[in-house]
Amino acid sequence: MQLGAFSISLAVKDIAASAAFYEKLGFTSFGGDITQNWLILKNGETVIGLFQGMFEKNMLTFNPGWSQNAESLDSFTDVRHLQKELKAQGAEFVSEADEATTGPGSFIVVDPDGNPVLVDQHV
């Protein structure tokens, strides 16, 4: 199962303080908009997203169709196909992609320990 680019999405209380902290660890701004309370930071191939007021919990995030540099890939497994595979394996979903659509879409599943896993396709 090819899930795409990987990052950790962190639910933060103070995005400016969190950004300053991760910059001390060598992360630099890669995308997002701090004035809209979301920022993507990168250190080498490691990507983290900071989200203030958008998510209840930290979560694992996968982006089908993207490289670790947020570049569109020519070939990838569509989020709806991944969703169908997981449904066939009995996974329970918090939210689902509309299987009647194409292009961007997302779903969320939760692992056995309660950790949300977001599969978010932007292309």
N, CA, C and O of each residue as an XYZ file, in Angstrom:
492
protein
N       0.853     -1.172      0.000
C       0.000      0.000      0.000
C       0.899      1.234      0.000
O       1.673      1.441      0.934
N       0.798      2.041     -1.032
C       1.592      3.265     -1.146
C       0.777      4.447     -0.627
O      -0.206      4.848     -1.251
N       1.181      5.000      0.510
C       0.415      6.065      1.157
C       0.887      7.466      0.804
O       0.192      8.435      1.109
N       2.039      7.602      0.174
C       2.529      8.923     -0.201
C       3.439      9.533      0.848
O       3.936      8.845      1.740
N       3.646     10.832      0.726
C       4.537     11.569      1.628
C       4.039     11.449      3.064
O       2.835     11.381      3.309
N       4.973     11.424      4.010
C       4.641     11.264      5.423
C       5.038     12.493      6.212
O       6.086     13.092      5.968
N       4.189     12.867      7.167
C       4.510     13.932      8.117
C       3.733     13.683      9.405
O       2.828     12.850      9.462
N       4.106     14.417     10.414
C       3.376     14.428     11.678
C       2.637     15.762     11.742
O       3.237     16.819     11.543
N       1.350     15.711     12.016
C       0.553     16.927     12.192
C       0.355     17.134     13.687
O      -0.250     16.303     14.364
N       0.868     18.245     14.193
C       0.803     18.519     15.623
C      -0.280     19.546     15.936
O      -0.324     20.616     15.330
N      -1.145     19.218     16.877
C      -2.141     20.157     17.384
C      -1.438     21.009     18.442
O      -1.112     20.514     19.520
N      -1.205     22.283     18.138
C      -0.423     23.140     19.033
C      -1.308     24.207     19.680
O      -2.346     24.585     19.136
N      -0.882     24.683     20.844
C      -1.625     25.712     21.578
C      -1.242     27.109     21.124
O      -2.088     28.001     21.064
N       0.044     27.305     20.799
C       0.553     28.622     20.394
C       1.482     28.404     19.212
O       2.635     28.006     19.383
N       0.982     28.664     18.020
C       1.732     28.331     16.814
C       3.054     29.088     16.729
O       4.046     28.534     16.255
N       3.090     30.340     17.177
C       4.338     31.105     17.123
C       5.385     30.481     18.047
O       6.548     30.348     17.666
N       4.980     30.103     19.251
C       5.913     29.478     20.193
C       6.383     28.129     19.662
O       7.561     27.791     19.784
N       5.473     27.357     19.076
C       5.844     26.053     18.530
C       6.790     26.206     17.346
O       7.766     25.465     17.231
N       6.509     27.158     16.471
C       7.388     27.395     15.318
C       8.785     27.776     15.792
O       9.775     27.270     15.264
N       8.876     28.662     16.780
C      10.178     29.077     17.307
C      10.924     27.886     17.903
O      12.135     27.762     17.722
N      10.213     27.012     18.612
C      10.835     25.828     19.201
C      11.420     24.922     18.119
O      12.585     24.535     18.199
N      10.616     24.582     17.107
C      11.094     23.660     16.075
C      12.176     24.285     15.196
O      13.013     23.570     14.645
N      12.166     25.606     15.061
C      13.257     26.267     14.332
C      14.582     26.086     15.079
O      15.634     25.966     14.452
N      14.536     26.066     16.417
C      15.748     25.809     17.209
C      16.283     24.406     16.951
O      17.479     24.160     17.110
N      15.402     23.477     16.550
C      15.811     22.109     16.230
C      16.254     21.969     14.770
O      16.543     20.863     14.313
N      16.307     23.085     14.041
C      16.785     23.058     12.667
C      15.705     22.988     11.605
O      16.024     22.861     10.423
N      14.441     23.066     11.986
C      13.359     23.066     11.008
C      13.214     24.459     10.405
O      13.420     25.464     11.085
N      12.859     24.511      9.122
C      12.596     25.776      8.442
C      11.208     25.727      7.822
O      10.683     24.656      7.517
N      10.632     26.898      7.643
C       9.298     26.995      7.059
C       9.316     26.462      5.634
O      10.201     26.787      4.844
N       8.323     25.637      5.323
C       8.247     24.979      4.020
C       6.929     25.294      3.318
O       6.830     25.193      2.095
N       5.933     25.671      4.087
C       4.628     25.970      3.520
C       3.669     26.381      4.614
O       4.020     26.411      5.793
N       2.458     26.697      4.205
C       1.446     27.098      5.156
C       1.416     28.591      5.368
O       2.086     29.342      4.660
N       0.637     29.023      6.346
C       0.458     30.443      6.636
C       0.225     30.586      8.130
O      -0.842     30.238      8.637
N       1.212     31.093      8.822
C       1.114     31.218     10.277
C      -0.042     32.130     10.680
O      -0.602     31.959     11.763
N      -0.414     33.102      9.830
C      -1.540     33.977     10.158
C      -2.873     33.237     10.078
O      -3.876     33.705     10.615
N      -2.887     32.077      9.404
C      -4.083     31.235      9.341
C      -3.975     30.051     10.314
O      -4.786     29.125     10.274
N      -2.961     30.099     11.185
C      -2.753     29.098     12.244
C      -2.345     27.724     11.740
O      -2.665     26.713     12.366
N      -1.636     27.676     10.606
C      -1.047     26.412     10.167
C       0.259     26.706      9.460
O       0.387     27.689      8.730
N       1.230     25.829      9.692
C       2.570     26.014      9.150
C       3.193     24.641      8.938
O       3.052     23.749      9.775
N       3.880     24.477      7.819
C       4.585     23.239      7.520
C       6.076     23.531      7.633
O       6.573     24.491      7.044
N       6.788     22.697      8.394
C       8.222     22.865      8.625
C       8.954     21.628      8.149
O       8.410     20.524      8.150
N      10.205     21.830      7.739
C      10.980     20.706      7.217
C      12.409     20.776      7.736
O      12.986     21.854      7.879
N      12.960     19.605      8.013
C      14.365     19.451      8.383
C      14.845     18.218      7.633
O      14.521     17.096      8.021
N      15.613     18.410      6.565
C      15.991     17.291      5.710
C      14.738     16.720      5.063
O      13.978     17.454      4.431
N      14.517     15.425      5.213
C      13.314     14.782      4.666
C      12.175     14.718      5.685
O      11.092     14.222      5.374
N      12.416     15.220      6.898
C      11.417     15.167      7.955
C      10.487     16.371      7.866
O      10.935     17.517      7.822
N       9.194     16.096      7.839
C       8.183     17.149      7.702
C       7.241     17.089      8.898
O       6.758     16.020      9.272
N       6.985     18.263      9.495
C       5.977     18.370     10.539
C       5.034     19.514     10.172
O       5.442     20.518      9.588
N       3.787     19.337     10.524
C       2.803     20.401     10.368
C       2.379     20.882     11.733
O       2.144     20.082     12.638
N       2.279     22.195     11.884
C       1.797     22.790     13.127
C       0.414     23.368     12.843
O       0.247     24.159     11.914
N      -0.573     22.976     13.640
C      -1.950     23.388     13.417
C      -2.560     23.849     14.733
O      -2.734     23.050     15.654
N      -2.880     25.121     14.824
C      -3.483     25.669     16.036
C      -4.993     25.750     15.848
O      -5.481     26.427     14.943
N      -5.730     25.049     16.715
C      -7.184     25.118     16.698
C      -7.859     24.350     15.572
O      -9.045     24.560     15.319
N      -7.143     23.472     14.896
C      -7.725     22.742     13.766
C      -7.983     21.271     14.064
O      -8.922     20.688     13.522
N      -7.174     20.672     14.908
C      -7.300     19.257     15.233
C      -7.299     19.087     16.734
O      -6.688     19.877     17.454
N      -7.988     18.048     17.217
C      -8.003     17.758     18.647
C      -6.721     17.090     19.110
O      -6.247     17.344     20.218
N      -6.153     16.226     18.255
C      -4.991     15.425     18.639
C      -3.910     15.516     17.575
O      -4.166     15.874     16.426
N      -2.698     15.182     17.991
C      -1.625     14.988     17.020
C      -1.990     13.798     16.150
O      -2.668     12.880     16.611
N      -1.546     13.802     14.886
C      -1.859     12.669     14.022
C      -0.774     12.422     12.992
O      -0.020     13.318     12.612
N      -0.724     11.174     12.555
C       0.127     10.794     11.442
C      -0.583     11.244     10.175
O      -1.801     11.106     10.063
N       0.171     11.781      9.218
C      -0.436     12.262      7.982
C       0.307     11.690      6.784
O       1.538     11.692      6.738
N      -0.458     11.203      5.821
C       0.089     10.707      4.560
C      -0.580     11.465      3.424
O      -1.776     11.753      3.474
N       0.206     11.788      2.394
C      -0.307     12.534      1.250
C      -0.070     11.778     -0.052
O       0.983     11.926     -0.673
N      -1.051     10.963     -0.471
C      -0.917     10.293     -1.765
C      -0.754     11.328     -2.881
O      -1.414     12.367     -2.884
N       0.128     11.027     -3.817
C       0.330     11.923     -4.948
C       1.401     12.966     -4.744
O       1.689     13.743     -5.654
N       1.999     12.999     -3.563
C       3.052     13.974     -3.262
C       4.344     13.288     -2.869
O       4.337     12.230     -2.240
N       5.468     13.911     -3.253
C       6.785     13.532     -2.737
C       6.965     14.231     -1.387
O       6.112     15.023     -0.988
N       8.056     13.950     -0.685
C       8.352     14.614      0.584
C       8.590     16.115      0.394
O       8.640     16.860      1.373
N       8.737     16.565     -0.853
C       8.911     17.986     -1.144
C       7.618     18.630     -1.638
O       7.644     19.726     -2.199
N       6.485     17.952     -1.431
C       5.165     18.429     -1.856
C       5.088     18.635     -3.366
O       4.375     19.514     -3.851
N       5.829     17.814     -4.096
C       5.783     17.843     -5.555
C       4.839     16.739     -6.024
O       4.862     15.626     -5.499
N       4.010     17.057     -7.016
C       3.073     16.069     -7.545
C       3.819     14.925     -8.208
O       4.795     15.135     -8.929
N       3.347     13.714     -7.956
C       3.929     12.521     -8.555
C       3.133     12.136     -9.797
O       1.919     12.333     -9.847
N       3.816     11.590    -10.795
C       3.144     11.142    -12.018
C       2.254      9.938    -11.753
O       1.192      9.806    -12.361
N       2.675      9.067    -10.857
C       1.949      7.840    -10.578
C       1.793      7.672     -9.074
O       2.761      7.815     -8.327
N       0.575      7.369     -8.627
C       0.323      7.154     -7.210
C      -1.007      6.435     -7.047
O      -1.803      6.359     -7.983
N      -1.238      5.910     -5.858
C      -2.502      5.237     -5.546
C      -3.482      6.268     -5.000
O      -3.206      6.934     -4.003
N      -4.624      6.394     -5.660
C      -5.630      7.374     -5.280
C      -6.184      7.082     -3.880
O      -6.313      5.925     -3.480
N      -6.503      8.136     -3.154
C      -7.000      8.024     -1.789
C      -8.255      7.149     -1.712
O      -8.442      6.431     -0.729
N      -9.111      7.198     -2.726
C     -10.331      6.391     -2.712
C     -10.022      4.898     -2.853
O     -10.713      4.057     -2.278
N      -8.986      4.582     -3.617
C      -8.562      3.183     -3.747
C      -7.992      2.686     -2.410
O      -8.284      1.571     -1.980
N      -7.186      3.520     -1.767
C      -6.650      3.159     -0.449
C      -7.787      2.932      0.541
O      -7.754      1.980      1.322
N      -8.782      3.798      0.510
C      -9.932      3.684      1.397
C     -10.669      2.367      1.167
O     -11.041      1.688      2.124
N     -10.878      2.007     -0.085
C     -11.555      0.743     -0.408
C     -10.753     -0.454      0.109
O     -11.322     -1.406      0.642
N      -9.421     -0.397     -0.053
C      -8.573     -1.487      0.443
C      -8.712     -1.633      1.955
O      -8.843     -2.744      2.469
N      -8.683     -0.510      2.657
C      -8.796     -0.557      4.118
C     -10.177     -1.008      4.570
O     -10.300     -1.731      5.559
N     -11.213     -0.589      3.858
C     -12.569     -1.058      4.183
C     -12.659     -2.569      4.033
O     -13.263     -3.247      4.864
N     -12.056     -3.094      2.969
C     -12.078     -4.542      2.727
C     -11.370     -5.302      3.841
O     -11.655     -6.475      4.082
N     -10.441     -4.622      4.521
C      -9.719     -5.243      5.634
C     -10.399     -4.987      6.980
O      -9.892     -5.389      8.028
N     -11.544     -4.318      6.941
C     -12.312     -4.108      8.163
C     -11.967     -2.866      8.956
O     -12.380     -2.746     10.110
N     -11.223     -1.935      8.375
C     -10.870     -0.710      9.097
C     -12.117      0.124      9.358
O     -13.047      0.149      8.553
N     -12.117      0.808     10.504
C     -13.202      1.712     10.848
C     -12.745      3.140     10.583
O     -11.615      3.511     10.900
N     -13.622      3.924     10.006
C     -13.291      5.274      9.582
C     -13.956      6.325     10.459
O     -15.105      6.174     10.873
N     -13.209      7.398     10.737
C     -13.752      8.571     11.414
C     -14.389      9.478     10.366
O     -15.452     10.055     10.594
N     -13.728      9.597      9.218
C     -14.265     10.335      8.076
C     -13.814      9.618      6.811
O     -12.828      8.881      6.816
N     -14.549      9.845      5.732
C     -14.262      9.142      4.486
C     -14.217     10.100      3.311
O     -14.853     11.154      3.318
N     -13.444      9.707      2.291
C     -13.436     10.417      1.017
C     -14.686     10.018      0.249
O     -15.153      8.884      0.361
N     -15.220     10.932     -0.518
C     -16.375     10.639     -1.367
C     -15.883      9.803     -2.543
O     -15.140     10.294     -3.392
N     -16.295      8.551     -2.589
C     -15.804      7.633     -3.614
C     -16.374      7.916     -4.998
O     -15.960      7.287     -5.971
N     -17.311      8.846     -5.105
C     -17.876      9.224     -6.401
C     -17.094     10.364     -7.047
O     -17.425     10.796     -8.150
N     -16.058     10.853     -6.364
C     -15.297     11.991     -6.873
C     -13.911     11.549     -7.334
O     -13.521     10.393     -7.170
N     -13.188     12.484     -7.904
C     -11.771     12.303     -8.245
C     -11.013     13.511     -7.710
O     -11.620     14.483     -7.260
N      -9.695     13.448     -7.761
C      -8.887     14.572     -7.292
C      -8.741     14.580     -5.787
O      -8.718     13.522     -5.157
N      -8.642     15.778     -5.197
C      -8.424     15.871     -3.759
C      -9.496     15.139     -2.949
O     -10.670     15.105     -3.318
N      -9.056     14.560     -1.845
C      -9.955     13.865     -0.941
C      -9.167     13.354      0.248
O      -7.938     13.294      0.208
N      -9.873     12.984      1.308
C      -9.168     12.507      2.498
C     -10.050     11.574      3.306
O     -11.272     11.551      3.156
N      -9.400     10.807      4.164
C     -10.100     10.001      5.155
C      -9.251      9.936      6.409
O      -8.048     10.197      6.386
N      -9.908      9.580      7.506
C      -9.210      9.403      8.788
C      -9.616      8.065      9.368
O     -10.801      7.743      9.461
N      -8.608      7.285      9.759
C      -8.797      6.062     10.523
C      -8.068      6.255     11.852
O      -7.238      7.155     11.984
N      -8.377      5.418     12.822
C      -7.746      5.524     14.137
C      -7.088      4.190     14.449
O      -7.705      3.136     14.298
N      -5.822      4.239     14.889
C      -5.114      2.996     15.202
C      -5.622      2.423     16.535
O      -6.388      3.089     17.231
N      -5.214      1.217     16.897
C      -5.724      0.581     18.123
C      -5.460      1.356     19.406
O      -6.117      1.112     20.418
N      -4.502      2.293     19.377
C      -4.190      3.080     20.566
C      -4.862      4.446     20.562
O      -4.602      5.277     21.433
N      -5.738      4.678     19.568
C      -6.474      5.940     19.514
C      -5.785      7.041     18.736
O      -6.236      8.186     18.757
N      -4.690      6.715     18.043
C      -3.981      7.733     17.264
C      -4.639      7.904     15.898
O      -4.764      6.936     15.148
N      -5.064      9.137     15.565
C      -5.647      9.349     14.257
C      -4.598      9.272     13.153
O      -3.458      9.705     13.324
N      -5.009      8.712     12.022
C      -4.168      8.637     10.837
C      -4.953      9.292      9.697
O      -5.993      8.789      9.271
N      -4.435     10.422      9.216
C      -5.059     11.169      8.137
C      -4.386     10.810      6.823
O      -3.161     10.875      6.710
N      -5.179     10.434      5.834
C      -4.678     10.217      4.475
C      -5.339     11.314      3.639
O      -6.542     11.276      3.380
N      -4.531     12.288      3.222
C      -5.019     13.539      2.653
C      -4.381     13.789      1.298
O      -3.214     14.169      1.212
N      -5.148     13.575      0.247
C      -4.656     13.738     -1.133
C      -5.005     15.141     -1.611
O      -6.165     15.549     -1.566
N      -3.994     15.878     -2.070
C      -4.185     17.246     -2.541
C      -4.253     17.384     -4.055
O      -4.569     18.459     -4.565
N      -3.958     16.304     -4.782
C      -3.925     16.368     -6.259
C      -5.033     15.522     -6.857
O      -5.165     15.452     -8.079
